[in-house]
Amino acid sequence: MVTKTDPNEILLTGENNYMRLHDVEGGPMTTRAGHWRVLLSPSGAGHVLFLRSNLTGDEKRIYSDNIAMARWLQREISNTGEFADLTIPVIDAVFSRTGDTTYFWTEHIDTDEETITMTWFDFGEPFGIGVPPGSNPDRPLGWTSVFVPARQAQLTLNGVVASGHPFPEVRDQRTSSTAGLALSETWVRP
């Protein structure tokens, strides 16, 4: 067996669990949530939740326990789309997790005024996915991950359940979902 190291610069490794909930398939998103558990980055470890939901009045919110890492993530990884705006305030939060990929996975996010829970369950078959670095001329970064699609997901804010649910989607001939876990996610720069 030949061992070969990856020549790319490692930017981040961790998890990027997501929920895109809809009332009807193909309809507008009622909730968009991206939860990051970062184990390694130039700005340290920590958590970030990017959230827009019917529960927030469609207001974009960012929660984190490491504001420097949250801002780095916005500049380097999530630098396009609705959460790239560096003027969105970062709300200080405490993060914890229960469960696993067998039955359910719940992320708990607590602030002085809010309690958010995100739960994924009824998991599909895990699969590996990735984008090679340099494969998109507009975005030189690459990434790999293990996706665990969830057929069911729920987000609550102070005990109120967000409307909508996940729907199936296909990713390169694999059955996935608009909600799931992205484990062992690693981002690289050529």
Phi, psi and omega per residue, in radians:
M1 nan 2.363 3.120
V2 -1.811 2.221 3.091
T3 -1.730 2.331 -3.121
K4 -2.332 2.284 3.100
T5 -1.435 2.689 3.112
D6 -1.414 2.198 -3.102
P7 -1.344 -0.160 -3.073
N8 -1.355 2.698 3.093
E9 -1.376 2.195 3.096
I10 -1.367 2.158 3.119
L11 -1.718 -0.680 -3.010
L12 -2.749 2.542 2.900
T13 -2.488 2.538 -3.121
G14 2.854 -2.351 -3.132
E15 -2.311 2.674 3.093
N16 -2.481 1.369 -3.078
N17 -1.475 2.458 -2.914
Y18 -2.377 2.679 3.002
M19 -2.451 2.176 2.952
R20 -2.179 1.751 -3.050
L21 -1.747 2.529 -3.123
H22 -2.405 2.606 3.022
D23 -1.320 -0.634 3.098
V24 -2.321 2.581 -3.125
E25 -1.022 2.246 -3.129
G26 1.407 -0.078 3.137
G27 -1.404 3.136 3.139
P28 -1.106 2.624 3.100
M29 -1.248 2.291 3.015
T30 -1.533 -0.505 3.100
T31 -2.507 2.354 2.984
R32 -2.221 2.098 -3.117
A33 -2.401 2.325 3.045
G34 -2.213 1.991 -3.118
H35 -1.865 2.120 3.136
W36 -1.911 2.281 2.911
R37 -2.001 1.797 -3.047
V38 -1.693 2.176 3.127
L39 -1.644 -0.520 -3.099
L40 -2.589 2.229 3.013
S41 -2.788 2.891 3.084
P42 -1.079 -0.330 3.114
S43 -1.850 0.334 3.075
G44 1.570 -3.013 -3.132
A45 -1.647 2.898 3.078
G46 2.708 -2.921 -3.089
H47 -2.250 2.637 3.022
V48 -2.500 2.420 2.966
L49 -2.128 2.094 2.980
F50 -1.697 2.164 -3.027
L51 -2.438 2.316 2.905
R52 -2.427 2.256 -3.020
S53 -2.708 2.846 2.971
N54 -1.060 -0.422 3.122
L55 -1.299 -0.348 3.099
T56 -1.799 0.192 -3.055
G57 1.143 0.517 -3.074
D58 1.132 0.230 3.041
E59 -1.301 2.407 3.085
K60 -1.413 2.308 3.116
R61 -2.298 2.608 3.071
I62 -2.253 2.250 3.105
Y63 -2.073 2.477 3.126
S64 -2.803 2.759 2.978
D65 -1.877 0.111 3.096
N66 -2.624 1.569 -3.052
I67 -1.065 -0.625 3.121
A68 -1.078 -0.745 3.119
M69 -1.199 -0.655 3.109
A70 -1.066 -0.802 3.135
R71 -1.174 -0.677 3.075
W72 -1.067 -0.762 3.131
L73 -1.052 -0.726 3.091
Q74 -1.098 -0.722 -3.099
R75 -1.301 -0.678 -2.977
E76 -1.734 -0.661 -3.010
I77 -1.919 -0.918 -3.113
S78 -1.706 0.842 -2.995
N79 -1.581 0.176 3.000
T80 -2.298 2.802 3.099
G81 1.582 -3.016 -2.938
E82 -1.238 -0.307 -3.119
F83 -1.812 0.205 3.141
A84 -1.381 -0.235 -3.083
D85 -1.188 1.953 -3.105
L86 -1.305 -0.041 3.076
T87 -1.579 -0.132 3.064
I88 -1.161 2.178 -3.139
P89 -1.096 2.587 3.048
V90 -1.771 2.138 -3.121
I91 -1.612 2.230 3.129
D92 -1.171 2.298 -3.079
A93 -2.539 2.785 3.043
V94 -1.934 2.321 -3.051
F95 -2.044 2.486 3.002
S96 -2.649 2.927 -3.072
R97 -2.403 2.552 2.956
T98 -2.301 2.793 3.092
G99 1.528 -2.997 3.140
D100 -2.779 -2.973 -3.082
T101 -1.461 0.077 3.123
T102 -1.380 -0.906 -3.063
Y103 -2.120 -0.799 -3.129
F104 -2.762 2.801 3.094
W105 -2.422 2.106 -3.133
T106 -2.169 2.246 3.009
E107 -1.761 2.308 3.127
H108 -1.955 2.237 3.138
I109 -2.214 2.080 -3.083
D110 -2.151 2.316 3.014
T111 -2.104 -3.104 3.088
D112 -1.106 -0.462 -3.048
E113 -2.088 -0.213 -3.029
E114 -2.346 2.602 2.972
T115 -2.209 2.117 3.138
I116 -2.047 2.359 2.979
T117 -2.195 2.447 3.073
M118 -2.194 2.092 -3.106
T119 -2.180 2.299 3.051
W120 -1.988 2.460 3.095
F121 -2.760 3.099 -3.058
D122 0.973 1.103 -3.024
F123 -1.341 2.552 3.013
G124 -1.600 -3.010 -3.123
E125 -1.246 2.203 3.090
P126 -1.151 2.664 3.069
F127 -2.647 2.682 3.084
G128 -1.511 2.557 -3.127
I129 -2.588 2.677 3.115
G130 -2.962 2.800 3.059
V131 -2.158 2.063 -3.135
P132 -1.127 2.464 3.094
P133 -1.057 2.430 3.123
G134 1.422 -0.004 -3.099
S135 -1.342 -0.300 3.077
N136 -2.074 1.994 -3.084
P137 -1.063 -0.449 3.126
D138 -1.443 -0.210 -3.097
R139 -2.566 1.715 -3.024
P140 -1.268 -0.266 -3.078
L141 -1.231 2.670 3.036
G142 -2.183 2.868 3.124
W143 -2.708 2.737 3.018
T144 -2.361 2.693 -3.125
S145 -2.822 2.864 2.965
V146 -1.909 1.972 3.139
F147 -1.560 2.347 3.020
V148 -2.128 1.667 -3.086
P149 -1.210 2.508 3.110
A150 -2.005 2.206 3.090
R151 -1.343 -0.339 3.133
Q152 -2.303 2.521 3.108
A153 -2.755 2.659 3.122
Q154 -2.569 2.408 3.039
L155 -2.115 2.345 3.062
T156 -2.179 2.583 3.055
L157 -2.234 2.000 -3.076
N158 0.898 0.721 3.062
G159 1.475 -0.115 3.124
V160 -1.636 2.278 -3.075
V161 -1.485 2.291 3.071
A162 -1.164 2.526 3.093
S163 -1.309 2.812 3.097
G164 1.647 2.964 3.105
H165 -2.686 2.926 -3.137
P166 -1.331 2.779 3.075
F167 -2.262 2.693 3.102
P168 -1.143 2.604 2.989
E169 -2.572 2.720 -3.116
V170 -1.812 2.325 3.052
R171 -2.151 1.835 3.123
D172 0.841 0.967 3.062
Q173 1.261 0.164 3.068
R174 -1.922 2.452 3.095
T175 -1.336 2.129 -3.141
S176 -2.203 -2.760 -3.101
S177 -2.684 2.831 3.055
T178 -1.384 0.091 3.044
A179 -2.490 2.449 3.122
G180 3.028 -3.079 -3.140
L181 -1.833 2.376 3.034
A182 -2.047 1.629 -3.035
L183 -1.627 2.763 3.114
S184 0.913 0.645 -3.118
E185 -1.356 2.212 -3.134
T186 -2.269 2.226 3.115
W187 -1.880 2.403 -3.099
V188 -2.317 2.756 3.024
R189 -2.099 2.375 3.135
P190 -1.088 nan nan
